[in-house]
Amino acid sequence: MVVVAREATAQEPQCDRERAAMVETIRTYARSDASVLGRQGPSERVLEAIGRTKRHLFIPERSCSIAYANKPVSIGHGQTISQPFIVALMTELAEVAPDHVVLEVGTGSGYQAAILAHLARKVCTIEIIPSLAETATKTLRGLAYENVSVRLGDGYAGWPECGPFDAIVVTAALGQVPPPLIEQLKVGGRLVMPVGSAYTSQQLTVVEKTAPDKTTSRAVALVRFVPFTRSKE
Ligand code: SAH
């Protein structure tokens, strides 16, 4: 972590500029595709959180030119961080408020969790690949994200001890929303997840829990995510 911090310091002003440019790209992209968010695009609050989150410190190369292009980035083990616009879109759709407790399934690099940490009171995030969980834990700890807890495991079952949740963000694709996640969502809460086959594109879906046993669901955009895998136990 010390070496990373030193490397990062040397390129910091350039990285800051590239990150600010990425935020502008997200803004422009949202305007050109107004159908997706239907409104003015991501809120200033979400854009500010993205502007404060150092994406280059979450990717293996630590390269700003790679980190701040509006593209997905590989994080090893066949996994990727989504394109920044999709990260912004999912964060916006989750409607996270400062007093919220949020669950993320699919920690990956920890980047999305870090953005959520700027917006919520507490973030709990689950990752199924041990080395990704370990690296994300170290990265988040190194950057002093104290309101994020990372757990190794299959996120299908959620994390009841950490909830109930005001918002849930799932960053891997599955044919249906895991029922335990709906159970752990508060009434009035939202779950955002790519629903569909892992090997084609999926519908980015927003599920709202309107009563203890009632949800409404809407498909927002066509997206392409890595598969949601299940542990064998
Ligand atoms: N949100 C991440 C990127 C997610 S890529 C980031 O910001 O970097 C999707 C992640 O979901 C991968 O790391 C993958 O290992 C993880 N994943 C897939 N199935 C899972 C499951 N059942 N439980 C927890 N994590 C899972």
Boltz pocket constraint, residues with backbone or C-beta under 6 A from the ligand:
constraints:
  - pocket:
      binder: B
      contacts: [[A, 75], [A, 79], [A, 80], [A, 81], [A, 82], [A, 105], [A, 106], [A, 107], [A, 108], [A, 109], [A, 110], [A, 111], [A, 112], [A, 113], [A, 126], [A, 127], [A, 128], [A, 129], [A, 132], [A, 153], [A, 154], [A, 155], [A, 156], [A, 171], [A, 172], [A, 226], [A, 227], [A, 228], [A, 229], [A, 230], [A, 231]]
      max_distance: 6.0
